[in-house]
Amino acid sequence: MKNITLNVQGMSCQHCVNSIEGALKEIGASGKVNLKGESVDVSFDEQKVSLDQIKEVIEEQGYDVA
């Protein structure tokens, strides 16, 4: 398992947390949103999910990955 922290802008509420964490779960990754830190800690298996897929699924939810 690989662990990374992504800077994500535009998150402000529990809906944002649920949206991002749910989308990551759907593609086989797990995420923990930090609203104050504007970041998401992501754990994933590089054999199953790519970093590009993770960024894409977060951006599809309407947030900017820096």
N, C-alpha and C positions, 0 to 999 in steps of 0.2 A: 504494500500500500504506500502510496505517495501522499504527502501532506504539503499543501501550499496555502498561502494567504493571498487573496486577491483584493485590491482596492476597488470598491464598488460605490459609485455615486448615485444619489437619487433615492436612497432608502430612508424612510422616515417613520414607519409604523409597523405594527404587528402583521398587517396584511403583506407588507414587503418581505418580512421574515418568512411567513408561510409560503409566499409565492416562490421565493428563491430556493428555500430548503426543499419544497415539494418538487420543483422542477429538477433539481439536482438528483433527488431520490429516483425520479422516473428514468433517468439515464444511467443509474447504477453508481452514483457518487453520493457522498454524504457531506452536508455542509452545515456550518454553524455561523449564523449572521451576528455581527457586532455592529449594532446601529450607531453607537457613539463613535466607534473607531472607523466607521464607513468601510468595513472589511468583511470578507467571508473566508472562514477557514474551511478548506475542502480536503477531504480524504477520498482517494480513488485508486483503482487498479489500472495502471497504465496499459495493461493488456486488453482492457475492455473499454476504457473511456480515455479520450485525448483531452489535453488542455484546451485545444480549440473548441471541442464540443462543449466543454464546461463554460467557457466564455460565451459561446453562442447561445446556450440555453439561458444564461443570466440576462444577456442583452435582449433575448426574445421576450423576457418578462418586463422589459421597459427600463432597464437600468444600464448605466455606463460602467464598463470594466476598464479601469485605468491601467 
